[in-house]
């Protein structure tokens, strides 16, 4: 199948834009690779420290040239998505030993949950945790004793932070291992209804708690298609997961077989063998284009528009918001997974899932097939279905040629929408984006007076006071990375959804984030420049007419004197203390704008 002209043009544009930085990166990786296996450069004393606690593996480490895998893990047992990783190191070590090799936990990285910190002070550390994870991974791998790495992570900032580290240590082969989603609980739409009833005062806190616990009920990733599951999709589209690994439930025989196979794959790619395949060769421009195509085709999280540019920059690749826009314009929306539909990721996987979509998109000329992956060359392996063989080991069969449920997954030639889920917005209020895949057609254009707020609690208070009685564009400013770390404002979703259900035309405009679970309310997010740096949102006043037009991709105020106003300044002194915020002042002072990924270390 001939490649789509727009996909080719965007890819060539990225290659041209990145030529100098990518070349410098690859030369750096080549020099590091030429130094040979890492442990060769350690003194006997260095090695003795590294092997002192290795028990039965000491002789293998000290006396042979067998590969040694470094495990970088985001395990903790508070977060459902990461709790299953507790047993992975033992499984990995056993699989390595069975092949005459070794594995050690190189280090742990923090893993925080946006679901726990929604609307809480801790959310202001969330985006910055991506950079902390990358730094912590670098500390883990700096011991220079590993021939390959296994990266264990799932959720919102963890996978992007691990990718930044994997790219920085790109001369080391690496495989990303997910833990899988929890089994299906209370349907997401029923949970959402209880949340809306609670926002309106028609449900008690006990009823809300029962609904939440019935939805988030066991080990594994949350089952809606938010940032965590968008990360898993991305790793599969970009070739860092084993094929079919993303959405297999924890604690199942197939999940364990994938862990064993991932270990074997990492061992097979080291420089000690004949199939050296480092991360730097996998993470090229085409891989990132494939990832963006997957993001658009699945209606994935808006947070990935922040993460992908920073991940790419770690590999010497320069992505721009226009790349997302142009790829979205030719990528069909093939999936309807909550909040863009009623199905959860378990239903999506059963309907054909990523394997079906990758096959469809590749055959439609929308994915680059000439790529390196942990499974080898090309995407053919990623169109297949993972299963247990008769011997209990991982095996693959051909994936479905047709969707098993066209209400969840549709063919590329007959999609839910002709174009992808994310759109760039620009105008006199700045540059932002909107996740349009869940927005109804008659809400794609909203023109209404502004109500301006500086935090989401003030919006909720105004709602409870009955102040929203007409069409309104809710503006929540001073929520960008420089102001307070760019917290998600997902807590506004129930409130704004109620207003929408009352028949009002409502939209949100913010320099903050809205997460992968932003739903049916049209939301212009990541607006840059942010208000804290004097951006246009700082000149808005209550009553200014705002027009958000997702069709024409514009975001403007119609106020006549807007350009001549002096930007207001907010008192942000309270953002610097409490729940660890003191430690992140250097991050707030040095963070880049949202339009380039809100990076701190890159």
N, C-alpha and C positions, 0 to 999 in steps of 0.2 A: 504494500500500500504506500502510495506517495505521501510524503510528509505534508501536513497543512502549511500553507505559505506563511501564515501569521506566526505559527510556532517556530518555523525556521527563521523568520525575520527577527523575532524577539531573541531567539538563541544567539544569532549572529551579532545582534546589538549588544547583548550581555558579554559575549566573547571579546568584542572590540573594546567595550568600555573597561573590561577587566584585564586587558592584555598585559599591561606592565605589572600590576599587582599579582596576577595569577602566575606570571613567569617567575617573579621573585619568590613567590611561595613555593613553587615546584622546585626551584633550584635549592631552596633551603631544605626541602624534604629529601631531595636527592643526596645532598651532602650528609644529612643525618643517616640515611639508609646506607651509604657507603662505609660508614663506620662499623657496620656489621652488627651482629646480635648484641643486645644491650649488656648482658652480664660479662662479656669479654673485656669490658673496660673497668671492671671492679677489681680492687685488690682482694687478697685473701681475707683481710680483716673486714673489708666492706661486705664480702659475701658471707662471712661467718655471722655477722649481724643479721643479714637478710634471711638466713636459713636456720637461725637458732631455735625457732619455735615450730619448725616444719615437721618435726616428728619423723614418721616413716619416710617422708619425702626428702630428708636431708641428703642421703647418699645420691639420689637421682639429681638433685640440684647441684651438689658439689662436684660430682665425679663424671657427669655425662653432659652431652650437649642437647638433651631433650628439651623441647619447648617448655617455657614457663608462662602461664597465662596470668595476667593481672586482672582481678575482678574489682571493678568500681561499682559500688552498690548504693542505692538510695533506700535501702531497707529501713523501715521503722514499723512498729506494730500498732501505731495509732492511726495511720492512714490505710484505708482498706485496699487501695491500689498497690501499696508497697509491702503490706504485711506478708503476702505469699513469697517474697524474696528471702524470707528467713531461712528456708531450706535449700535455696539455690546453690550456695557455696559448697555444701556437702555433695549435692548432685554433680556439680561441675568438677570438684576434686576427684570424685569417683570415676567420672567419665574420662578425665585426663589420665589418671593412673592406669586405667584399662588400656591405654594406648602408650604407656611408657613415659608419659609426660607429667607435668605438675601444674597446680593452680594455687594461687594465694589471693586472699582479699587484700588488695592494694590500699584501699581506703574507702571510707564512707562519705557521702555527700548529703547535705540537708535536703529534706523533701517536705515542703509545706503545702497545705491544702487550701486552695481558694474557697472551697466549700465551707471550711471551718471558719475562715477569716472574713467571709462576706460581711460587709457592713461594720467590721471591727477594725481597730487600730492596726492589728497585725497585717491587714491587707496592704498597708503602705510599704511593707517590706517585700511583698510578693514578687513584683517584677524584678527588683534588684537581686532576689535570690538566684535568678538565672546566672548572673555574673559570679555570685559566690560559689555556685555549683561548679562552674567552669574553673574557678581558682582552686577549689578543693580537689577537683579531679587532677589538676596539674600537680598539686602537692603529692597526691597518691602515686602518680606515674613518674614523678621526678626521681624516684629511687633507682630508676634505670636498670631494673632487673627483669623486665618482661619482654617477651617475644611477640605477644599478642595481648589484646585486651577484650574483656567482656563488659559491656556497659548495661547495668541493670537499673532501669528507670521507666517511668510511665507518664507521670502527670505534667501539669501545665508548664512549669519552668524547668523541670528536671531534664527532660529529653533535650530541649534546646541547649541548656548548659552543658550537658554531656556531649552533644554534637560539637559545640565550640571547642571543648577539650580534645575530642577525638580528631578534629581537623588540625588543631595545634600540634598534636602528636601524630600527625598524619602519616608518618613513615612506619608507624606500628599498625599492623592489621587489627581490625576490630569488628565485633559483631554486637548489635544491640539486641537485648532480650527483654521482651515484655512479660508481664505476669498474667495478662488476660482480664476480661471483664467479669464482674460478679454475675451470678445468674439473675434472670429476670424477676423483678419483684412487682410492687404496685406500679401499674402503668403510669408513665410520666405525665400523660394528660390528666389523669385523675389526681395525681399529686399537685399539678399546677392549679387545678380547680379548687382544691382545699386551700392552697396558698392565696388565691384571689379572694375566697370567702373570708379568710382570716384578715386580709387587708381591709375588707369592707366591714369587719366586725360581725360576720355571720358564722364564724367558726371559732371554737375555743382553742386556747393554746394546747390543751390536751389532745384535741382532734388533729391539730396541725402536727404535733409531735408523733402521733400514731402513724399519720400518713408519711412523714419523712422517714421514720424508722422502717416502715414497710417498703419504702423505695430503696433506701441505702441500708441493706440488711445483711451483708456478708463480705467476705474477702473478695477483692478484685476492684477493677475500675468501675466508676459510676457508669450506668448503661446508656445515658443520653450521649448524643454526639456533640460533646463540648471539646475543649482544648486537649484533654488527656487522650481521648480516642482519635482526635484529629492528628495528634502526634504519632499514634500507632500507624494510622494510614500513611502518614508522611514517610516513616521509616521503611515501610514496605514499598511504596512507590519509588523511593530513592535507593533501594537496594541494600539497606543496612540491616534489615530483619531477614530471617529465613522466610521463604515464601509461605504464606498462610499462617504466620505466627501471631498476628495481631489480636485476633478475637477468639482465641481458644480459652475456655474457662480455667481458672486456677484449680490445682488439686486433682486434675484429671490425668489419666495415663498419657493422653496425647500431649498435654502440656509438658509432662516430664520428658517425653520422647523428643520434643522440640528443644528442651534445655540440653539434653545429651547431644543432639545433633548440632546445636549451636556451638557447643564446646568442641566437637570434632571439626566443625568448619573452621573455627578460629585456629586450631592446631594445624590444619592443612594449608593455611595461608601465610605462615611465617617465613622469614628469610632463611630459615634452616632447611626448608624443603625446596621443591621445584615449582611451586605455584604461588610464589610471593605476590600478594595482592593487598597493598596497604590502603588505608582509608583515603589517602590523598588521591589515589587513582579512581576511587569510587565517587568521591564528592567533586565532580566536575560541573561545568555549566549545564550540561544536558541533564544531569541528575536533579539539579535544582529546578529546571524547567519542568521536568516530570513531576516533581513534588508540587509545584504550583498548579499544574493541570489537575492533579489529584485533589488538591484543596478546592478548586472550583467545581469539579465534577461531583464532589460529595457534599458541597455546601458546608464546608468545614469552618473551623473557628477563626474569627477575626484576629485573635491573638497571634496566629501564625504570620500575619502580615507584619507584626513587630519582630517576631523571632527569626523568620527566614533571612532577612537582610543581614542580621548579625551573625547567624550561622554561616552564611555564604562568605561574609567578610573574613571569617577565620580561615577560610580556604582560598583567600585571595580573589574572591569573586564579588563583583559589585552589582547588587540588585537595586532596582528603582521601582517606585510605586507604579510607574507607567507600565512596567513589565507585568505586574499583576492585572492591571486594567486590560491590556491588550490580550493576554492569555484568556482572561475571563470572557472576552467578547466572542471567542470562537469555541469555548469549551461548553459542552452541554451539561446541564444539571441532571444527573442520572439517578440520584438517590434522594429518598425522603426518610430521614431518620430524625427523631425528636431532638431539637425543637422544630425541625422543618417538616415533621410528619408524626404519625402516631407510633411507628416502630422504634424499638431500641436496637443497640448494636448486635445483640444476639439474634434478633429477627433479621437484621441486615446480613449478618454472616450466613445464616441459614438460607437466605434468598439468593445466594451466589456471591455476595460480598465483594471483597477487593479483587479476588482472582477473576471473577466475571468482568468487573469494571476495567481492570488493566487490559484484559484481552480485547474488550470492545474498543477502548480508547487507542490502543496500539493499532488495531486493524483499521481504525478511522484516520490514522495518520496524525494523531494528537500526542503520541508519546515517542520519545527517542528510544529505539531498540538497540542502538549501537552504544551500549553503556556497560560498565563493569559493575558487578554486584557481589555480595558475599556468596551468592549461589553460582557465580560464573559470569559468562558474557551474555548480555541480552536479557530480555524480559520473559522469555518463554516459560521459565520455571515459575514465574510469578502469576501465570495464568492457571496453574494447576492447583489441586486441592490436597491439602495435607491430611493424612490418615495414618492409623496404626497398621503396620504390616502383620503378617501372621506370627512373626518372631517378636512382636511387641515393639519393634523399632519404627522410626519414622519412615513413611513411604509417601509417594505422590501418585495421584491418578489425574487424568485430564479433567479440568474444571468444566462446569456446565456451559453449553453453547447457548442456552436460553435462560433467562431469569426464572427463578422458581416462584417469584411473587412480584408482578409488575406494579403493585401499589407501593413497593419499597424500592426496588431497583428496576430501571428500565434500560433498554438498549440505547447506544449512542445515537442511533438513527431515529429514535422515537422517544426523546427524553421528556422529563417533566417541564423543563424550560430549555430554550435554545442556547442560552448563555449561562455562565457560571454565577455563583452566589454572591461574589463580592464586587463592588463597584467603587471607583474613585469619585470623590466629590471635590469640586473646587469652585471658588468664587471669592467675593470680598470678605467672607468670614474665615478664609484660609483653605487649607487642603485637608481632607479627611476621607473616610470611607464609610460604606454602608453594607451590611449583610442583607441583601434583598431577597434571598431565597425563601424566607418565611413570611415576607410581607405581602399582604393581599394587593391585587392590582389597584384597587381604588384608594389605597393608602400610599402609593408610590410617590405621589406629589402632595405635599402639605404646605399650605400658606396660611399662617396664623400669627397673632401677636406673641411676643416672647414673655416668659416669666423667668427671671434670672436668679439663680441660686449659686451658692459657693460650696454646698455639700449636699449629699443625698438625703440626710436626715431632715433638712429644711424642706425638701420636696415632700417627704412623707408627712411632715407636720402640716404643711399647707393643704395636703389632700384630706387629712383627718379633720381639718377646720372647715372643709367644704368650699375651698377657695377656687377650685377648678370647675367652672360652670360653662365654659365656652371653649371653642377650639383653641389650642395652646401649643406653642413650641417651648418645651421645658429646656432651659439652658443651664447646665451645671458646669461651671468653669472653675479654674484653679484646681484642677484634678489631674494635671499633666505630670510627667516624670520629674520635672524640676520643682514643681510645687509641693508634691507629697508622695512621689513614687508611683503615680498613675494607678491608683487602686481600681479594681473592677467596680462598676456601679450596678451589678446584676440585681442588687436588692431593690432597684426601682422597677423591675419588670412586672411584679404583681400589681403595683400601684398604677402604672401607666396602662397595663392591660385592662384594668377595670374601667379606666376612662375611655379607652377604645371601645369596650363592650357597651358602654353607655351611649355610644353613637357620636362621641366627640372625635374630631380630627386632631390627633395628638402626634407629636414627634419629640425626639430627644436630640439635643446638640450638646456635645461635650468634648473637652480635650482629654478626658479620661478614657478608660476602657469599659467595654460592656460584656466581654467574655464570649466564649463559644456557645453560650446558652442564650444569647440575645434572640428574642423570638419575633413575634408578629408586629411589634411597635417599630416604626421606622426610626432608626437611630444613626445620626451622623457622629461618628466617634473618631478618636485619635486626631482631633482637629489641631493642626499645626500652622503657624507657631502657637504655642500654648499661651494662655492668659498670663501666667507668671513671668513670661519673658516679654510682655507687652503686646502679645498677639491680638488679632481683631476681636476675639471674644471679650477682651477687657474693655472694649468700647461700647458694648451692648447695654441697653437700658430696658426696663420693663415697658412693654407696649410696642417696642420696635417690631415692625412686620418682618417676618422671616419666611423665606421660600426654600424648602428642601425639595428638589426635583431629582428623584432617582433615575428617571428616564433619560433626562438630559445631563445628569451627573453634575448638578450645580448646587451650591449652598451659598445663599446671599441674604443680606438684609436689605430691605427697601427704604430704610431710613435715609432721608435726604442729606442730613448733616453728618452722617456717620464717619466719613473720612477725616473730618476736621476735629473730631472729639479727642480729648486727652484720655489715654487708657487709665482705668482705675487700678489701684493697688490694693491687694488684700493683705490682712494681717496673717502671715503664715508662721508666726513664731511658735504657735502651738503644735505645729507639725514636727517639731524637732525633739520632743521628749515623750517618753512613755513607751513601753513594750519594745524596747531596743532601738527606737528611732534615733536616739543619740548617736549610735554607732554608725549610722548610715548617712550622716551629714555630708561626708566626702562624696558619697554617691549622688546625692541630690545636687551638689555643687558642680559635678563633672559630667552628669548624664547628657547624652545627645538627644536631639529631638525625636519625637515619635515617628516622623516621616522617614527616618533612617534606622529605626529599630529601637530607639531609646537605649542605646548601649552605653556601658560605663567603661569596660576594659578594652573595647574595640571601637 
